[in-house]
Amino acid sequence: QAQVVESGGGLVQEGGSLRLSCTTSKIIFNPMAWYRHAPGKQRELVARIRTNSDTNYAEFVKGRFTVSRDNAKRTMFLQMNSLKPEDSGLYSCNVEGKVFGWPPQTDYWGQGTQVTVFP
């Protein structure tokens, strides 16, 4: 059974920091990504990381957010600094591609963790 679980969200003041985690139920080597979904907006890619730790970021988080992963711990992280109110939203973890032993899907999603940044 596929399990992708996010944690670390919360309420933080503008300028503050949060660290999100995404843990999977088995060691995987797929590319992974963080997306966010704010009310009234479409879901958007925040950051993506490949197995070799190559990364890419949305322009609106460059210089403020850092994505990393620890494959042995089955966890991807998102360090978010200098948070702004417009960073608020539901942050979800995406595992790209199929995973052996999980249901045959093109990708997998967690339930998300809420981030709220207040002025």
C-alpha positions in Angstrom: 0.0 0.0 0.0 1.3 3.4 -0.9 1.8 5.8 1.9 2.9 9.3 1.5 2.6 11.4 4.6 3.4 15.1 5.1 4.0 16.9 8.3 5.4 20.1 9.7 2.8 22.7 8.6 1.3 25.2 11.0 0.7 28.9 11.7 3.6 31.2 11.5 4.1 35.0 11.4 5.4 36.7 8.2 9.1 36.4 8.0 9.2 33.2 10.0 10.2 29.7 9.0 8.8 26.2 8.8 10.2 22.8 7.8 7.9 20.4 6.1 8.6 16.7 5.8 7.2 14.0 3.5 7.8 10.4 4.5 7.0 7.4 2.3 6.3 3.9 3.4 9.3 2.5 1.6 12.6 3.6 0.2 12.1 5.1 -3.2 14.3 6.6 -5.9 11.6 8.5 -7.8 11.7 12.2 -8.3 9.6 13.9 -5.7 8.0 17.3 -5.5 6.2 19.8 -3.3 3.1 21.5 -4.6 0.8 24.0 -2.9 -2.8 24.8 -3.3 -4.3 28.1 -2.1 -8.0 28.8 -2.0 -9.2 30.2 -5.3 -5.9 29.3 -7.1 -4.7 26.4 -9.0 -2.3 23.9 -7.5 1.3 25.0 -8.3 4.7 23.4 -8.2 6.9 24.7 -5.4 10.0 22.6 -5.7 11.2 19.3 -7.2 14.1 17.0 -6.4 15.5 14.1 -8.2 17.2 11.0 -6.7 20.6 12.6 -7.4 19.4 15.7 -5.5 19.2 17.9 -8.6 16.6 20.4 -7.8 14.4 23.0 -9.4 12.2 25.7 -7.8 9.3 27.9 -8.7 10.5 31.5 -9.2 8.4 32.8 -6.3 10.4 30.6 -3.8 13.9 30.9 -5.1 16.3 32.0 -2.4 13.8 31.4 0.4 12.9 27.6 0.2 15.2 24.7 0.0 14.2 21.1 -0.9 16.2 18.1 0.2 15.8 14.4 0.6 17.2 11.6 2.7 16.6 8.4 0.8 17.6 6.1 3.6 15.1 7.8 5.9 12.5 7.8 3.2 11.9 11.5 3.7 11.9 14.7 1.6 12.1 18.1 3.3 11.1 21.6 2.5 12.8 24.3 4.5 10.8 27.5 4.1 12.3 30.8 5.3 11.2 34.4 5.0 7.6 33.2 4.7 5.0 35.6 3.3 1.2 35.5 3.6 1.0 34.5 0.0 2.9 31.3 0.8 -0.2 30.1 2.7 -1.9 27.0 1.4 -2.1 23.2 1.5 1.4 21.8 0.8 1.3 18.3 -0.8 4.0 15.8 -1.6 4.1 14.1 -4.9 6.0 11.0 -5.9 6.5 10.9 -9.7 6.2 7.7 -11.6 5.4 4.2 -10.6 6.7 2.6 -7.4 7.3 -1.2 -7.4 4.9 -2.8 -4.8 2.5 0.2 -4.8 -0.7 0.3 -6.7 0.0 0.9 -10.5 -0.4 4.6 -10.8 1.4 7.3 -12.7 2.1 9.2 -9.4 1.2 9.3 -5.8 0.0 12.1 -3.4 -0.1 12.7 0.3 -3.0 14.3 2.1 -1.1 17.6 2.5 -0.1 19.8 5.4 -1.6 23.3 5.9 0.7 26.3 6.1 -0.8 29.6 7.2 1.4 32.8 7.3 -0.1 35.8 9.0 1.1 39.4 8.7 
